[in-house]
Amino acid sequence: MDLGLLDDANTLLWAALAVAGASASKFVGAIAGARLGALTGREGASLGIGLNARGALEIVIAALGLSLGVLNQTSYAVVVLMAMATSMAAPHCFVPFWSTSRERRRNVRVSTRRRPWPPTRS
């Protein structure tokens, strides 16, 4: 894949729209399905975030489309960028839905606490 194909402003706009559209449609679809399945909104949001992390499948399908001539090199680069962006963002998006404010405060306190160096053995 040639990342130089993404240097055009129109291609970058198309890539941004593809990432936003793919993420939003997966997220809304998962929440709607969760509501139909009597799950909470929090569980539905988690399903939507999990669906956004399915980048490997998107890349396989895009590679198949490229080999069949359905996608050109630029479209393939956009799909790979979309898969990478959504897969890398998914773990960070889980934090607001599954950690309480108390857990977040505790994690900040633990991570910023000074530890002796070198570590002492007890």
C-alpha positions in Angstrom: 0.0 0.0 0.0 1.3 3.4 -1.0 0.6 6.1 1.6 1.5 8.7 -0.9 -1.9 8.1 -2.5 -3.4 9.9 0.6 -1.7 13.2 -0.1 -4.6 14.6 -2.1 -7.1 16.8 -0.2 -10.1 15.1 -1.9 -8.8 11.7 -0.9 -8.2 12.8 2.7 -11.8 14.2 2.8 -13.1 10.9 1.4 -11.1 9.0 4.0 -12.4 11.1 6.8 -16.0 10.6 5.6 -15.4 6.9 5.3 -14.0 6.6 8.9 -16.8 8.7 10.3 -19.6 6.9 8.3 -18.2 3.5 9.1 -17.8 4.2 12.8 -21.2 5.9 13.2 -23.1 3.2 11.3 -21.6 0.4 13.3 -22.2 2.3 16.6 -25.8 3.2 15.8 -26.5 -0.3 14.5 -25.1 -2.0 17.5 -27.1 0.3 19.9 -30.3 -0.3 18.0 -29.7 -4.1 18.0 -28.9 -4.0 21.7 -32.1 -2.1 22.4 -34.1 -4.8 20.5 -32.3 -7.4 22.5 -33.2 -5.7 25.8 -29.6 -4.7 26.6 -28.7 -1.4 28.2 -27.4 1.6 26.3 -24.0 1.1 28.0 -23.9 -2.5 26.7 -25.0 -1.4 23.2 -22.3 1.3 23.1 -19.8 -1.4 24.1 -20.9 -3.6 21.2 -20.6 -0.6 18.8 -17.1 0.1 20.0 -16.2 -3.6 19.7 -17.6 -3.7 16.1 -15.4 -0.8 15.2 -12.3 -2.9 16.1 -12.9 -5.4 13.2 -10.1 -4.0 11.0 -8.6 -7.3 10.0 -11.8 -8.4 8.3 -12.1 -5.0 6.5 -8.5 -5.3 5.2 -9.1 -8.9 3.9 -12.2 -7.8 2.1 -10.5 -4.8 0.7 -7.6 -7.0 -0.5 -10.1 -9.2 -2.2 -11.7 -6.2 -3.9 -8.3 -4.9 -5.0 -7.4 -8.3 -6.5 -10.8 -8.5 -8.3 -10.4 -5.0 -9.7 -13.4 -3.6 -7.8 -11.2 -1.2 -5.8 -8.3 0.9 -7.2 -5.1 1.6 -5.2 -6.5 4.8 -3.7 -9.7 3.2 -2.5 -7.7 0.3 -1.0 -5.5 2.8 0.9 -8.6 4.6 2.2 -10.1 1.3 3.4 -6.9 0.3 5.1 -6.6 3.7 6.8 -10.2 3.4 8.0 -9.5 -0.1 9.4 -6.4 1.0 11.2 -8.0 4.2 12.6 -11.1 2.4 14.0 -9.1 -0.5 15.4 -6.6 1.8 17.2 -9.3 4.0 18.6 -11.6 1.2 19.9 -9.6 0.4 23.1 -9.5 4.0 24.2 -13.2 4.4 23.6 -14.1 1.7 26.1 -12.8 3.6 29.1 -15.7 6.1 29.4 -18.3 3.4 29.1 -16.8 0.8 31.6 -14.8 2.7 34.2 -16.6 4.7 36.9 -15.4 8.1 37.9 -14.0 6.6 41.1 -12.0 4.1 39.1 -10.6 6.8 36.9 -9.6 9.0 39.9 -7.9 6.0 41.5 -6.0 5.1 38.3 -4.7 8.7 38.1 -3.6 8.6 41.7 -1.9 5.3 41.3 -0.2 6.2 38.0 1.2 9.5 39.3 2.4 8.3 42.7 6.2 8.4 43.0 7.9 5.1 43.3 11.4 4.7 44.7 14.1 3.9 42.3 15.7 1.4 42.3 12.7 -0.7 43.5 13.2 -2.0 47.0 12.5 -5.7 47.7 10.2 -6.5 50.5 
